[in-house]
């Protein structure tokens, strides 16, 4: 116990001292963690052989980070990104694998080892890049989004890569067993299986994760939520992540990949934000610990023994990746700062390389001695990545283009009404409020919208409205009304959900893109949901009735009746809506929708009949069907 407490104190002290110093020096937190690891490991020898075991534990930081990344990506968002995922990301993986494989083959490595090395080095560090892009607020730039698309493709590509590696085994290296690499044979679902069997079991495990996420998680979380014990919900969230990670380990896959898939499946869940909040603290601490162990695990004996070769291969690998990325940036029309950000942020090898390298050794694809040198290449490239971001910062300051990054404004006032989003929709709401003397606070994440408002003398604040601190600064706890008019559907739902939890009494008006978005906002807690085109279409319908000869007040009455009937129908269908099932495949939803539409039509005709009875002097032009019926009745009377 004393030894454990001593080691824990060393790691925590290293992080507490080195990371703030690195941040203040402008080097970023990642470099601070890496340097801290180098100091307590190879330099001062304060930690020893336990670093490798601790790194396996700390890798859960990467696992949790990808789970959270998955939660932010709805399957529909992935589909919308398909061109960049398949085009930009797919080309990066394929071209980089081919280029690096060719380079190592030309240096005398056998073809199967060269291909394995190409696959390993084709991957970049999701942990470092995503963390740094978020820290520097570069994720929403064109270059940042393009880099993220490539990282996402790489993460997905790990599944077929790990399935392919056993097929590259053409030799049995005698030095493998003697070095005692990680052997999962004691707990494995694929031990002893042929290559095709490993592939089938692997794909089956992935399918099981997806099906579990779709059909089992909602009732489980619903049951736990009824207990009203936050710590149990946190425990279930951790159990979900750890359990999926265990299953992935048993089939030889990266645990991070499994949890990423689970996150994507749960992206539409109403418990998504709570899951993210519960996992976030564990993710941050373990991710920092992971970076420390990477620095502490650098084997300087092997490094000094093969210094020239390792440094040369590290630079060659990064240059090759940089050249491939540069070509792709031209092909996909990235320019200026975006182009440099895209190239410099993805030029390193990544943490998945450790997992894949371990697998290549276990399956006798790469000999152990070579794997130790490749481990150092991966670690050194990751160590150089924060320096590449510093290079980007210097280049960015020297360049002038349209991708200039703007610091978020500091909100120095509070309003009765908070309006989030100041596009065409939000502008009209804000103008009406100002015209009637209502004090508003306007927030938008698009600097051009804010600048345009300021030119007309309307005050607004630039920043990310989904950040809780920004909403609190705007007066969330004292405002009477929140108007959510952002054009990002996921951000709108996240904002409504957070505001409802913070202020159960707050009146929330939200703009919805379509019917599915209405259902998301309804479950998040919005009081009034305004569909973008519904009200304007209703006005057009009322004008149509007037054009048909209806008196204005009767057209208004018909308008109001239809509006209320549709509103009640929408609320009823929202209870049957399932975000994980397309509406047309949700049998209960489809059946009730047909009933609602029929009831709506019948009820509306009934109400019109009452109007006719009460206002006999009003002659309503009938529809074609009712005209035929009236004509037949008149003929029968005659």
Secondary structure, DSSP 4 states (H G I P E B T S, - for coil): -HHHHHHHHHHHHHHHHHHHHHHHTTS-HHHHHHHHHHIIIIIT--S-THHHHHHHHHTHHHHHHHHHHHHT--HHHHHHTHHIIIIIIHHHHHHHHHHHHHHHHHTT--HHHHHHHHHHHH---HHHHHHHHHHTT-TTSHHHHHHHHHHHHHHHHHHHHHHHHGGG-----THHHHTT----TTS-SSTT--HHHHHHHHHHHHHHHHHHHHHTHHHHHHHHHHTT-HHHHHHHHHHHHHHHHHHHHHTT--HHHHHHHHHHHGGGSTTHHHHHHHHHHHHHHHHHHHHHHHHHT--HHHHHHTHHHHHHHHHHHHHHHHHHHHHHHHHTT--HHHHHHHHHHTSS--THHHHHHHHHHHTTSS-HHHHHHHHHHHHHHHHHHHHHHHHHHHHHHH--STT---PPPPP----SEEEE--SHHHHHHHHHHHHTT--EEEEES-HHHHHHHHHTT---EES-TTSHHHHHHTTTTT-SEEEE--S-HHHHHHHHHHHHHH-TT-EEEEEESSHHHHHHHHHHT-SEEEETTHHHHHHHHHHHHHHTT--HHHHHHHHHHHHHHHHHHHHHHHHH--TTS-GGG-HHHHHHHHHHHHHHHHHHHHHHHHHHHH-TT--PPPPHHHHHHHHHHHHHH-
